[in-house]
């Protein structure tokens, strides 16, 4: 179901339990209240795009102090206002900064905030390379891009190194404050703190509290006629055709992602295991108003990038 400010969740498949983030589907998101009191795809930073990504990372940064809310606000400002007291840490030096200082929010400004799961999850390994591929065009179109990942600055640094994310665009959230402020899911059965997060994760992989999980797994193997090719021309998948996600293509990508996660779990995974089960989402903003809000519904569900770019008037930024 598509709501005025919400994108339809994009289906995806799941991998092994210990490396995925979980979540309970959000049937209805009530706007957060103002917090006034308080692999070819893996190296998008490869040589042919390194200069463009560096230029995007060097885009003018916002002040370290978030702007104060204006006296007159509308319901579309609710997400912006909910983030007023949220702080995140810069990947470059670990310094805590207000989240709202990481982008400009003037009336003519546009921004895409990709609020990721933890750095050892497979979903960011699928979504972030696609965003980075479109980043130079988004920057040229005046759209600001920020990534917030669950974990410490050290986790974020390891994540940036593996995917080629410009550190200036990546911020670490050690407590999940961003996700909580926006009402994102804490995972299956968060009311049972004594239940091990890995147990909750296993339940989600079985489809409990995460509708569509099995379907996402199957789609990774059988392909998706509505999806995009993952590997470029010249790959073995070309024998299965072109112009769509070929059978086994997504599953192969996830296997490669898992190899990267397995080899760097100690560097990527957050110290707080509770963060392993949190889900993320995406905000598309024009000024302070939300024009699209995607809330992850379950394992490996993330925003449709075409919808996110379209919401800020930059759908042409997506590579063909």
Secondary structure, 3 states (H helix, E strand, C coil): CCCCCECCCECCCCCCHHHCCCCCCCCCCCCCCCCCCCCCCCCCCCHHHHHHHHHHHCCCCCCCCCCCCCCCCCHHHHHHHHCCCCEEEECCCCCEEEHHHHCCCCCCCEEEEEEEEECCCHHHHHHHHHHHHHHHHHHHCCEEEEEEEECCHHHHHHHHHHHCCCHHHEEEECCCHHHHHCCCCCCCCCCCCCCCHHHHHHHHHCCCCCCCHHHHHHHHHHCECCCCCCCCCCCHHHHHCCCCECCCHHHHHHHHHHHHHHHCHHHHCCCCHHHHHCCCEEEEEECCEEEEEEECCCCCCECCHHHHHHHCCCHHHCCC
